[in-house]
Amino acid sequence: MIFRFHRRAVFLCITTFSLFFFLPSASPAEDQQPTIRFVRNPDPAPDFKLTAIDGKPVAISDAKGKVILVNFWATWCGPCRAEIPDLVELQNKYKDRLQIFGLVVDDDDEDAIKSFAAEFGINYPVAIASEEIRSQYGGIAALPTSFVLDGEGRIVQKHEGLRDPVLYETEIRALLGLPIGNVKVETFEDTGQIFLKNAERASELPGVDLSKLTPEQKTAALHKFNAETCTCGCTYTLAQCRIYDRNCQISKAATSKIIAAITHPAAPKAAPAKPGAATPPASAPKSKEK
């Protein structure tokens, strides 16, 4: 992983070196079977209307019916540059049923982008992503970041970092109904992995130990995590911040404080005595009659 400081923003450029990218199956008999995963009941992708560097309009709605790959990248990002030839090849191979959109992040020099696109032979629309679009897609903290959309324009998967191109092709073929060999397709519920707004569905959060809580305490803790805003400046709830930035020490400390308060509630303080109230004298014990 390489931190890249560039102009107005800070991004994490991620390189994934593993070639065997699929998740192992939970079944012991099928522990070698490669698996891809798609969101169950996916949300629609935020549409955008941009002008590509060639002057043509760019919009998600224009590619309805096709599988779509929205790729956020930058010319200075090494992993982004490394994956472009693979994206060009995928666009060529599935050109009638796939549409890739390259959205450039933190780079507004159109001439430089045009030169870069020509040098790499980019054959899909390239446009500059506004901050609003980046925000609609949950904030782009890492480059490259790619969103995979089905034919109905819904986001079914999100990938951060450089991935083996076979992963993208397998997902594309699965969404197109084409053979994918001995690859298993699983579904999962979006609990913030795709859209941070869905963090309220999460029953677990990165770096938060809920194992010692009773079911009632866990419900109360998760409610507070989704109700309170992190003070690190991200403007997200504590739950969203833990998903978006698991290294945030502020949200980690805040969630730990909430758990401690739930598991060890403070004893209620006794009400203070009213001023001027006299304490009645204790009655003298009655003497026993002889």
Long-range contacts (C-beta under 8 A, 24 or more apart in sequence): 2-78, 4-76, 4-77, 4-143, 6-74, 6-76, 6-106, 6-107, 7-106, 7-107, 8-106, 9-105, 9-106, 11-74, 11-77, 11-105, 11-106, 11-140, 11-141, 11-142, 11-143, 12-141, 12-142, 12-143, 13-77, 13-78, 13-79, 13-80, 13-142, 13-143, 14-79, 14-142, 14-143, 14-144, 14-160, 14-161, 14-162, 15-78, 15-79, 15-82, 15-161, 15-162, 16-161, 16-162, 16-163, 16-164, 18-164, 19-164, 21-163, 21-164, 21-166, 21-167, 22-167, 22-183, 23-186, 25-184, 30-184, 33-182, 33-183, 33-184, 34-170, 34-182, 34-183, 34-184, 35-183, 35-184, 35-185, 35-186, 36-157, 36-167, 36-170, 36-171, 36-174, 36-180, 36-183, 36-184, 36-185, 36-186, 37-157, 37-185, 37-186, 37-187, 37-188, 38-150, 38-156, 38-157, 38-171, 38-174, 38-175, 38-185, 38-186, 38-187, 38-188, 39-154, 39-155, 39-156, 39-157, 39-187, 39-188, 39-189, 39-190, 39-194, 40-187, 40-188, 40-189, 40-190, 41-189, 42-150, 42-154, 42-155, 42-156, 42-190, 42-194, 43-154, 43-155, 43-190, 43-194, 43-195, 43-198, 44-152, 44-153, 44-154, 44-155, 45-70, 45-137, 45-147, 45-149, 45-153, 45-154, 45-155, 46-133, 46-136, 46-137, 47-153, 48-133, 48-136, 50-103, 50-127, 50-128, 50-129, 50-130, 50-133, 51-127, 52-125, 52-126, 52-127, 53-110, 53-113, 53-114, 53-117, 53-126, 53-127, 53-128, 54-125, 54-126, 56-125, 58-101, 58-125, 58-127, 60-101, 60-149, 60-153, 61-153, 63-99, 63-101, 64-151, 64-152, 64-153, 65-151, 66-97, 66-98, 66-99, 66-151, 67-94, 67-97, 67-98, 67-99, 67-148, 67-149, 67-150, 67-151, 67-172, 67-175, 67-176, 68-98, 68-99, 68-100, 68-101, 68-148, 68-149, 68-153, 69-98, 69-99, 69-100, 69-101, 69-146, 69-147, 69-148, 69-149, 69-168, 69-172, 70-101, 70-103, 70-137, 70-146, 70-147, 70-149, 71-100, 71-101, 71-102, 71-103, 71-144, 71-145, 71-146, 72-103, 72-105, 72-129, 72-134, 72-137, 72-140, 72-143, 72-144, 72-145, 72-146, 73-102, 73-103, 73-104, 73-105, 73-143, 73-144, 74-104, 74-105, 74-106, 74-107, 74-143, 75-104, 75-107, 75-112, 75-113, 75-116, 76-107, 77-143, 77-144, 79-143, 79-144, 79-161, 79-162, 80-143, 80-144, 80-162, 81-120, 82-162, 83-144, 83-162, 83-163, 83-165, 84-120, 84-122, 85-120, 86-165, 86-168, 87-122, 87-124, 87-165, 87-168, 88-120, 88-121, 88-122, 88-123, 88-124, 89-165, 90-165, 90-168, 90-169, 90-172, 91-123, 91-124, 92-123, 93-169, 94-172, 94-176, 97-176, 98-172, 98-176, 99-124, 100-124, 100-125, 101-125, 101-127, 102-126, 102-127, 103-127, 103-128, 103-129, 103-133, 104-128, 104-129, 105-129, 105-134, 105-140, 105-143, 138-194, 138-195, 138-196, 138-244, 139-196, 139-244, 141-244, 141-245, 147-194, 148-172, 148-175, 150-175, 151-175, 155-194, 155-195, 157-194, 158-193, 158-194, 192-239, 192-240, 192-243, 193-243, 196-236, 196-240, 196-243, 196-244, 197-240, 199-226, 199-237, 199-239, 199-240, 199-243, 200-226, 200-239, 202-239, 202-243, 205-239, 205-242, 205-243, 205-255, 206-242, 206-243, 206-246, 207-242, 207-246, 207-252, 207-255, 208-242, 208-252, 208-255, 208-256, 208-259, 209-259, 210-259, 212-263, 213-259, 213-262, 213-263, 217-262, 217-263, 220-262, 221-255, 221-258, 221-259, 221-262, 224-258, 225-255, 225-258, 228-254, 228-258, 230-254
